[in-house]
Amino acid sequence: VSDRAPEPPQIKEEEEELCSSQEGEQLVLKQETDTFMLTNEESDHQLLSHNSPVAESQDQEGSKHVDPESKSHYKTQTVKKSFKCETCEKDFKCKSQLNIHMRKHTGEKPYHCNTCGKYFRQISSLNVHLRTHTDEKPYTCSTCGKRFSQKANLHKHITTHTGEKPYSCETCGKLLTSSLGLLIHMRTHTGEKIHTGERPYLCKTCGKGFKCDPALKVHMRIHTGERPYSCETCGRSFITKEGMMAHRRTHTGEKPFLCNTCGKSFRHTKTLNDHIRIHTGEKPYFCETCGKTFRLGGELAVHIRTHTGEKPYLCKTCGKRFRAKSALNSHVKIHTGEKPYSCETCGKTFILKQHTMIHTGEKPYSCETCGKAFRQSSVLTVHMRIHTGERTHT
């Protein structure tokens, strides 16, 4: 890859160059035609001048008023031609753009990455992709110094400093910072449900559904085994670049995402966004069966298993099954004898963190029916049976 010629400009620039070249050819032909026409006109004037002195004087007087720039402009005018895609009827200003566009319909991907074997429709896409292997980030934010592999990502990042929201909703006028944010917002007008579990993009291998096509493409790497992003420190590889970048922070200790309300910092933007809902009280995920709402998508997924009875997490030691992975991890410590949590007040060690609440008096789990609070979620679950009348043991 390193032996290649210097990186060419973005595809838009390539297309413009190609268009300019083609339009230039058209211009030459037009100028030749104009020259021929002007030559004939001059010949006519010359013939007329032999027969009529008046005509000659009129010609000379007329030439005094000719604007050279206007004459030049006349010569350089070209007839703009559009090129239409016969498949989707989209118009393009030159044939080179149409040819590139046609690859979307034909599936042709002529540009090949020698490192990972991935194919691309445009050479500019290949050049951007190569930076994932070299970790090249040529675009730098002048405000905070953060670097980016793509110019578009830099422009998007800059809006976090300027507060600019360039994407506007045509329905209600709301402004958003990204095109993805606008797309998600538009669903509030179209009626498309976001948090109800609707997932129209299905994996042909396992049948799992996704909300958008890019998420499905990333998921497919689970089946193909592709992990194109690797950590330079420990060599661990990842399915997504975001996963790799987040992992790197475990080595550096960096937590760049700060909560403006309480000052707590996080390694991931997703973790920060989940945390912010503690302050706002927002619970955007709801169960279609019982209507209960949740702050996190993962909480909803675990809750749904209370209706389906599914317990996908198995203890290999005793065979007990659990609805949540966190519950399995806590259970496994019973077999290993591990007690990772030490109480700073009394010095005792425990499998779970809840013991410290005895000293603080904290009871974070409350009954929505009567308001009674509990230190442990399991105790709350048992308490709820008083209201539901459920009996587990007969």
N, C-alpha and C positions, 0 to 999 in steps of 0.2 A: 504493500500500500504506500510505503514511504517513497518508493521510486517513481510514483506518479507525478505528473505535472502539477503546478500550483493549482489550488482549488479554484474552479471556475465560479462565476457569480451565480446568484440565485436564478431559478428557472424563469422567473418573471423577466429578469434582465436578458436571459438567453432568448426568450420569446420576442422581446422588444428588438433585439439585434437582428433576429431572423426576419421579423416583420419589416424592419428598416431596410434590410437587404432586398427583400422582395419588392417593397414599395419603391426602392431606388431603381430597380430594373424597370418597373412600370413608368417611373419618371423619365428615364432615358428614352424609352419608346415614345412617350408623350412629347418630349422636347424635340425628338427627331421629326415627329409629325408636325409640330408647330413650326419648326424651321422650314419644312417643305412648303407649308401653307404660306409662310411669310415670304419665301423666295418667289412663289407664284404671284403673290400680291405685288412684290417689287417689280417683277417683270411686266405686269399689267400697267403699273404706274409709268414704267419706262416707255412702253409702247404708246401710252396715252400722251406722254410729254412731247413726243415727236409730232403729234398731230394737233396738240392744243396748248398754246402758251398759258392760257387761263388755268387749265388743269394743273400745269406744272407749278404755277404760283399758288394754287389752292393746296397742292401737296406740300409745298415748302412752308406755307402758313400753318398747315395742320401739324407739321412736324415740330413746330415751335412749342406746341401745347402738349406734346407727348411726355408723359411722366415715365422716366426710365424704370422706377420702382414698380409702377403699375404694369408695365410691359413684362418685367421680370416675374411679377406675381402671376400674371397670366400664363407664363410659360411653366411655372412650377406647380400649378394646380393639378391635382390628381383625382380621379374618380375613386371614392372609397368603396371597397367591395367587402361584403361580409361573407363568412364561410359558416354554413349551418351543419350541425350534426344531424344526420338522418335518423339516428336512434332516439334522441331526446329533444331534438329541434333547438338546442342551445346555439347561440350565435357567437362567432369569434372574429376578431379583426384581421387575422391572417391564418394561412393554412397550417403553419407550424404549430400554432396553439391548438387547432382542431386535431392535428395528428396526435399531440400529447394527450388531449382530452379523450380521444378514441380508445386509449389504453384502459380507461376505466370500464368500458364496455367489453373489450376483448380480453381483459385480464393480463395483457402483455406487461412484463416487468423485465426490461432488457438490462438493467444495471444491477450488478452483483457484488456483494460484500465478500472479499476473499477471506475474512477472518471467521465469520459465523455462517456464511452461506445464504444470508437473507437477500431477497430480490426487491427491487424498487422500480417504480414507473418513471421517476425523474432522477436525473443525475444530481440535482440539488438535494433531494431526499437522501440519496446515498451519502453525499458529503456530510450532511448533518448527522446521519447515523454513525458514520465512522468516528465521530467524536465520542460516542459512548464507549468505544474501545480505547481511545487515546486519552480520554478524560479532558480533552481540549475545551476550554471555555473562553472564547475570544471576546465576548461581550461583557463589559464591566459596568456596574452601577456606580455613577459618579458620586452618589449620596452616601452609600454604606459600604461600597467596595465589593459587594457580592458579585460573583461571576456566573455567566450563563453560556450554554452551548448554542443557543438560538437567539437571534435578535428579537423575535416575537415574544419570547419568554422574558427578555429584559424589559421590553415595553410594558408588558403586563405587570412586572414587578415594580416598575417606577410608579405605577398608579397607587401603590401602597404608601408611597411617600407624599405624592401630590394630592391624594384623595379623589383623583379624577375617576369618573364613571362614564366611559364613552359609549356603553351599550344601553340603548333606550327601548323600553317596551312600547310597541305601537298601540297597544290596547289601553293601558292606564298611564303611560308616561314615566313609569318607574325607571331609575337609572341604576345600572349594575356595572361592576368592574370587569367582568369577563363574559365571553360569549356563552360559556357553559352555564354560568349563573343565570344569564338571560333565558337559555333554553329550559332550565329547571323552573324558573319563574313563570314562563309561558304556560306551563302545565296547570297553573292555578286558574287560568282563563279557559283552557281547552277542556278542563275536567279530567285530564289524565291523572290518575292517582299515583302519588310518589311513595308514600309510606305504608301502603296497604298490602305490599307483597307482590304487586303486579310486576312480572318479569318476562317481557315478550321475546327476549333473545335467548334461545335454548341451545345448550351444548349437545351436539349429536352423539357424543361419546357416552355421557352419563345422564343427560337429560336435565341438568341443573339450569335454571333460568337466571337471566341478568337484565338489569334495567336499561343497559345501553350496549352497543356493539363493541366499543373499546374494552369494556369490562369482560366481555365474552372472550375476546382475543387474548387478554392476559390470562384468563382462566385456562385456556387451551394449553398453555405451557405446562400445567400440572400433568396433563396427559402425555405431552411430547417430551417432557423432561428438560425442556429448554430453560436455562438459567443464564441469561446473557450478561448479568451484572455481578461483578465479584469485588470483594473487599480487599484492598491492597495490603492491609495490615495482617489479617488472619487467613485470607484466601477463601472465606465463605462466599458462596454464590447465591444470587437472588433472582426471583422471577421478574421483579420490577425495579426500576431505578430508584423509586421512592423508598422501597424497602432497604436497598443497599445504603442509601444516603442516611436513613434513620439508624441503621445498624452501626455505621461509622461513628455516630455520636456516643455509642456505648464505649468506644475506645477513647474519645476525646473528652467525654463528660459534658459536652455542649448541650444546652437546653435553650434554644433561641426563641421559643414561642412563649410569650409572657401574657398572663391574664391581667388585664388592666384593672380588674375589680379587687383582687386579693394579692396580686403580685407573684403568684405561684408560676413557675416556669416548666415547660414541657419539651420533650424531644420531637414530638410530632404535632402537626397542625390539627390532625383529627382528634388527638387526645385533648388538645386545648379546646376545640369546639365542643367536645363532649363535656368537658369540665365546666365551660361557660353556662351550660344548661342548669347546673346546680344553682347558680346565681339568678338566672332568669325564670327558673321553674318550668321551662319548656319541656314538653313530653310529646314529641312529634310522631312517635311510633305507637300504633294501637292494634290491639288484638281484635280480629274480625269476629271471633267466637263469643267473647265476653265483654268486649269494649274497653278493657283495661288499657291504659296508656303507659308508655315507658320513655325514659330519657335516652336510652341507647338501643340501637338495633339488635345488639347481642342479647340484651335483656329480653326483648320481645321473642327472639328465636328460642331462648331457653324456656320462656313462659309457655309458648305454643306446645311444647312437649308435655306440659301438664294436662293438656287436652288430648293429645295423641297417645300419651303413655310411652313415648320413645325415650330410651336411655342409651345413647350411643357410646358412652365412655365406660370402658370395662377395666376393672382392677385385675391385673394378671396374677396377683397373689391369691386372692380369695374369691374372685369371680363376681364380686358385687358390681352392679352397674349404676351409672349416674347420668343425670340429665345435663349437667354442666361440667366442663373440663376443670374448672376451679374446684368444684366439689371432689372430683377424683384426685386432684393434686393434694388437697388437704387430707383425704382419706389415706393415701399412700404413706404418709408420714406416721400413721399408726403402726404400720409394718416395719418401717425403717427406724422408728424411735427418734426421728429428728424433731427437735423443738427449736425452730429458728428464731422465735420471738421471745425476747427477754424483757421483763417488767422493770423499768427504772426505779419504781417505787419500792417494791418488795423483793426484787431479785429473782423471782421465779421465772422459769422458762416454759413456753407453751407452743403448741402446734399452731394455734390461731391467734390473731391479734386481739380478740374480744376481751381478754382478761383486763386490759388497761382501763376498760370502761367501768370496772368495779370501783376504781379509784376516782375516775373523773365524773362518774354518774351519768355518762352519755348513754342515751337509748335511741339509736337512729331509726329503728324499725317500729312504725306506728300502725295501729289498726284503723283502717279507713271507716269502719262501722261505728266503733265506740271511742276511738282516740287513744286507747291504751298503748303505751310504748314499751319496747323490748330491746334488749342488747343484741339478741341474735335473731336472724331471719327465721331459723328453724323453730324457735319458740313462738314467733308470730304465726307461723303456719299452723302449729298445733292449736293456738288460741283461736284462730279463725273458724275452726270446726264448731266452736260454741255457737257461732252465728249461723253457720250453714247447716248444722245438724248432722254433719258427716261423721260416721263412725268407722274407724279403720280396724278396730279389734272387736269381735263379737264373742 
